[in-house]
């Protein structure tokens, strides 16, 4: 049984990071995924804003979940490169991350993601990533 099967069966509990961060799996399939998370005070940096690594991690998880929906049973992924642009800060509310597969080849996949405010859809960060596709 693979990761996608586990997510379908037990939801966020299939991923310990989702449980730790309070990430909710909203939807996934056909090369796309959407996750959401409430911003908590313990996620803020010293300046009072959502810590940048949280944006990156949330987008990375949405992107990876989207890519998992396109993998064959004998394939795994490993991140090669990832770049995030931070556009706007938040310190309260709920944020959503979407991931989308741009192209999945036999050896490399490309995907992107966005984190937005759930309240009004304001774009908060944009991430692009490339992954090695590894046959087991």
C-alpha positions as CSV (number, residue, x, y, z in Angstrom):
1,X,0.0,0.0,0.0
2,X,1.4,3.4,-1.0
3,X,1.3,6.9,0.3
4,X,-1.8,7.9,-1.7
5,X,-3.7,4.8,-0.5
6,X,-2.7,5.8,3.1
7,X,-3.9,9.4,2.6
8,X,-7.2,8.0,1.2
9,X,-7.6,5.6,4.1
10,X,-6.5,7.7,7.2
11,X,-6.2,11.3,5.9
12,X,-3.6,13.5,7.4
13,X,-2.5,10.9,9.9
14,X,-0.7,9.2,7.1
15,X,1.9,12.0,7.3
16,X,3.3,12.8,10.7
17,X,4.2,16.4,9.5
18,X,0.5,17.0,8.6
19,X,-0.5,16.0,12.1
20,X,2.2,18.1,13.8
21,X,1.3,21.2,11.8
22,X,-2.5,20.7,11.7
23,X,-2.5,20.4,8.0
24,X,-5.8,19.3,6.4
25,X,-5.9,17.4,3.1
26,X,-8.7,19.2,1.2
27,X,-8.4,17.4,-2.1
28,X,-6.0,15.7,-4.4
29,X,-6.0,13.9,-7.8
30,X,-5.0,14.1,-11.4
31,X,-1.7,15.9,-10.7
32,X,-3.2,18.5,-8.3
33,X,-3.6,18.8,-4.5
34,X,-4.8,21.4,-2.0
35,X,-3.9,21.5,1.7
36,X,-5.0,24.0,4.4
37,X,-3.7,24.9,7.7
38,X,-4.6,27.4,10.5
39,X,-1.8,29.8,11.4
40,X,-0.9,29.4,15.1
41,X,1.1,31.7,17.4
42,X,3.9,29.1,17.7
43,X,4.4,29.2,13.9
44,X,5.3,32.9,13.9
45,X,8.8,34.3,13.7
46,X,10.4,36.9,16.0
47,X,8.8,39.7,13.9
48,X,5.3,38.3,14.4
49,X,4.8,36.8,10.9
50,X,4.3,33.3,9.7
51,X,7.9,31.9,9.5
52,X,9.1,31.5,5.9
53,X,9.9,27.9,6.3
54,X,6.3,27.1,7.0
55,X,5.3,28.6,3.6
56,X,7.9,26.4,1.9
57,X,7.0,23.3,3.8
58,X,3.3,23.6,3.2
59,X,3.8,24.3,-0.5
60,X,6.3,21.4,-0.8
61,X,3.8,19.0,0.8
62,X,1.0,20.1,-1.6
63,X,3.4,19.8,-4.6
64,X,4.6,16.4,-3.5
65,X,1.1,15.1,-2.9
66,X,0.1,16.3,-6.4
67,X,3.0,14.5,-7.9
68,X,2.3,11.3,-6.0
69,X,-1.0,11.2,-7.9
70,X,0.9,10.8,-11.1
71,X,3.5,8.2,-10.0
72,X,3.4,4.6,-11.0
73,X,3.4,2.0,-8.2
74,X,7.1,1.4,-8.6
75,X,8.1,5.1,-8.6
76,X,9.3,7.4,-5.8
77,X,10.5,11.0,-5.8
78,X,13.3,13.0,-4.3
79,X,13.5,16.8,-4.5
80,X,16.3,18.1,-6.8
81,X,15.6,21.8,-6.5
82,X,13.0,24.1,-5.0
83,X,12.6,27.9,-5.1
84,X,10.1,30.0,-3.2
85,X,9.2,33.6,-3.6
86,X,7.6,35.2,-0.6
87,X,5.0,37.8,-1.6
88,X,3.0,38.8,1.5
89,X,3.1,37.9,5.2
90,X,0.3,36.7,7.5
91,X,0.1,36.2,11.2
92,X,-3.5,34.9,11.7
93,X,-6.2,32.9,9.8
94,X,-6.1,29.9,7.6
95,X,-3.7,29.4,4.6
96,X,-4.2,27.1,1.7
97,X,-1.5,25.5,-0.5
98,X,-2.1,24.2,-4.0
99,X,0.3,21.9,-5.9
100,X,0.2,21.2,-9.6
101,X,2.3,18.9,-11.8
102,X,3.7,20.8,-14.8
103,X,5.4,17.8,-16.4
104,X,6.3,14.3,-15.2
105,X,8.9,12.5,-17.2
106,X,10.6,9.1,-16.7
107,X,13.4,10.6,-14.6
108,X,12.5,14.2,-13.7
109,X,9.2,15.9,-12.8
110,X,8.4,19.6,-12.6
111,X,5.7,21.1,-10.4
112,X,4.7,24.4,-8.8
113,X,2.7,25.6,-5.9
114,X,1.1,28.6,-4.3
115,X,0.1,29.5,-0.7
116,X,-2.8,31.8,-0.4
117,X,-5.0,33.3,2.4
118,X,-8.1,31.2,2.7
119,X,-10.1,34.3,3.6
120,X,-9.6,36.3,0.5
121,X,-7.3,34.4,-1.8
122,X,-4.4,36.8,-1.5
123,X,-1.3,35.2,-2.9
124,X,1.3,34.8,-0.1
125,X,4.1,32.7,-1.8
126,X,4.9,30.9,-5.0
127,X,7.1,27.8,-5.2
128,X,8.6,25.9,-8.2
129,X,10.3,22.5,-7.8
130,X,11.9,19.8,-9.7
131,X,12.1,16.1,-8.6
132,X,14.0,13.0,-9.5
133,X,11.7,10.2,-10.4
134,X,13.2,7.0,-9.1
135,X,12.1,3.5,-10.1
136,X,12.2,1.0,-7.3
